[in-house]
Amino acid sequence: MTLHRDFDRSYLDAAAWQAFAGPHGQGQPLAALVLKGSDRITAAELRISESGDADALAHCEDTPASAKPGSIASQTLDGIPFQRFRAGDAAMSHYLQVEGYRAVRDDRCVAIDLLVYGTRPEVYAPPRTPPFSQDQAWQALHAALAGLHWSR
């Protein structure tokens, strides 16, 4: 994975500080780990961001309206309880799948987003070959998430 300090790669997420940010508060990207081989056809990222904004804190664990039914649950990551959801979006042959985690920790709203996104390969002539499957992307993202540890 390659480290980036911005979230400027996906067509559908508008480089927001967290996936499906909505109108509640502002935040800043801390890190994006981009899966090696990611391209316009298929890409995968683990994003970490935070906010100390009062509105973001008040709505930190809200789930987006696009959250998939049955996907909302509590999950502990390295001893910290997070609200987890799965959601997606699609437009003009592009797709975005997100597994989001939200928690308030040390008076900060922490957002961790696993994203798989890209363009349907069959819309190209000739059809393009993705650099990896979506299943491979999710496996790599979950492995990276499992390595998450808080330093303080």
Buried (B, 14 or more C-beta within 10 A) or exposed (E): BEEBEEBEBBBBBEEBBBBBBEEBBEBEBBBBBBBEBBEBBBBBBBBBBBBBBEEBBEBBBBBBEBBBEEEBEEEEBEEBBBBBBBBBBEEEEBBBBBBBBBBBBEEBBBBBBBBBBBBBBEEEEEEBEBBBEBEBBBEBBEEBBEEEEEEE
